[in-house]
Amino acid sequence: MKQGIHPDYVEATVECHGCGNTFQTRATTSNIEVEICAECHPFYTGKQKLVDVAGRVDRFRAHQEAAAQKTDRRKKQEQKAAKSQADSGESSPTRNEKKLEDLKDNQETTST
């Protein structure tokens, strides 16, 4: 090994931001900051824990809630439309029924 080119190997303090745990080890830097350690990692603890550093979990949950609200609104509108059609006594043909009628009309016009 060449002399004088390697960094010093010193006592280092490792600080976990996930659980606040600190411990000592040896490294080339004196301070090491980690997001998750063996004290709070699900593999070692056997418990599931979400560590949300960048707010991704909250953003995902917000998207899920917005999507659920949107589907609820759409279902309510569909139910309201179905109820108003039932009250008026009219039943509008479904999309497939309309296509079938159009095909029959086209077939009659081409055959005559």
Stockholm file with secondary structure:
# STOCKHOLM 1.0

chainA/1-112         MKQGIHPDYVEATVECHGCGNTFQTRATTSNIEVEICAECHPFYTGKQKLVDVAGRVDRFRAHQEAAAQKTDRRKKQEQKAAKSQADSGESSPTRNEKKLEDLKDNQETTST
#=GR chainA/1-112 SS CCTTCSCCCEEEEEEETTTCCEEEEEESSSEEEESCCTTTCHHHHSSCCCCCSSSHHHHHHHHHHHHHHHHHHHHHHHHHHHHHHHHHTCCCCCHHHHHHHHHHHHHHHHHC
#=GC SS_cons         CCTTCSCCCEEEEEEETTTCCEEEEEESSSEEEESCCTTTCHHHHSSCCCCCSSSHHHHHHHHHHHHHHHHHHHHHHHHHHHHHHHHHTCCCCCHHHHHHHHHHHHHHHHHC
//
